[in-house]
């Protein structure tokens, strides 16, 4: 509801304000269906997206610190005999790196493309944004453990149907 109704409310309010001359958003000026003035782009696109990014980043840091704190508490409760980081810690670190790349890389290229006038940055941004689903598939789904789980699940279904 928040992801659909809040932007709808903002767009309707801005459309009404633009129509009645309260605030010049510049919708559809110059033959383009987009925001037309630089100040409107700043206040209506960059500032809200930056605030959203900062909120998402703070939630990410909070979740990461909670996971790290919980794993430390669990480690102290079970008292591992190993002195250094174990395999579970390394796997957890790789998950953190993957999540960081998914969250931050596309945003970084977007903001770079907005401020640096290079078409190549826009191309990289578009390719990264459009391939996030593929990145999730490769990073989290196409794993040996998942393939084994799917094989076991569907082999059990085949056995039930034939039996």
N, C-alpha and C positions, 0 to 999 in steps of 0.2 A: 504494500500500500504506500509506503514511504517513497519507494523508488518510482512509482508512477504518478501518484496524486500530487506530491510536492512539486515536481517539475511542471506538471500540467497547470497547477495553480500559478506558478511563476510565469509561465508562457502566456496564460490568459491575462493575468494582471498587466504584464508588459505590453501585450497586444492592445489592450484597452487604453493604457497610458499613452502608447504611441499613436493610436487612432485619434485620441482627443487632444494631443499635443502637450500632455503633461511631461513626458520624457521622450526624447527623440532616440528611439532604439534604432531606427533606420531599417526596419524589416523590408525586404524586397526592393531596396534601392539599387540602382544600377543594373536592373534586370536579373538580379540574383536573389534567390530565396534564402537569405542569410542576414545576419546582423550587419548593418551598414556602417556604423561609426566606430572609430578606434576606441573611444571611451566606453562605448557599449560593449565591445568585445572584451575590454579589460574587466569591466564591472560585472558583466553577465556571463562570461565564459572563464576567464583566467582566474579571477578571485574565487568563484565557487568551486572550480575544479581543484585549485590549490588547497582550499579549506577541506574539501573531500579527501584529497590525497593526504593531508596532514592528519586528519581524523583516522583514515585507514592505517596510516603508518603508526600512529599512537596505539591503535588497537592491536596491530601486529606486534609492536614492542611489548605491550602488556601481555599478550598471549604467549609470546616467546619467553618472557621472564617468568611467567607462571609455569610454563612447561619445564624450564630449566630448574626453577625452585622445587617443583614437585619431583623431578627426577633426582635432585640432590637429596631430598628428604627420603625418597625411596631407597637410594643408594646407602644412606646412613643407617636406615632401618634394616637393610639386609646385609650390611657390612661385607662388601666384596673383598676377596683376597687379592685381587689385582691392584697394582699400584697406579697404573696409568689409565688413559681412556680405553674403554673396552669397545667391542664391535657395535654394541647398541648405541653408544655415544657417537660413533662415527656415522652410523646410519641416520641418527637424529640430526646431526650436523648437515648431512646431505639433503635431508628434507627441508631444513631451514634455508639452505642455499637455494633450492628449487623454488620455494615459496617466495623468497626475496626476489628472485629473477622474474617470476610471474608478476608480482605486484609492482616492482619498480622499474623494470627495463622499458616497458612500453610507455610509461608515464615520462620517463627521462627523455626518450626520443621525441615524444610529443612536445614537451616544453622546449627542447632544443630546436625542433622544427619551427615552432612558433617564433622564437627569437632570432634564429640564424636563418637567413634567406637561402637555404640550399634545398633544392628539390630532392636530393638524395636522402636527406633526413626524413622528409615526408614519405618517401618510398619505404624506407626501413620501418618507420612508424606503422604504416599501413600493413606491411607484411607481418610484422610482429603482432599487431592487434588481430589480424585475420587468422593467424595461425596459433592463437592461444589454446584453442581446443585440441589441436594436434600436439602441442607441447604438453598439455595435461595428460593426454593419452599416452605419450611416450614416457613421461616422467613417473606417472602414478599407476597406470593401468596395465601397460604391456610389460609386466614383470613376471618372472618365472613363477612366483607364488600364486599370482592371479591366474595364470594359464593352468596351473595344476588344480586350483580350486574350480575353475570352469570345466576342465576335463572331468574331474570327479563328479561334479554336479550333473553334467549332461550324460555321463556314462551311467549314473544311477537312474536317470530318467529313461534311457534306452533299455536298461535291464527291467525296469518296472513295466514298460509297455510290452516287451516281448514275453514276459513271464506270466 
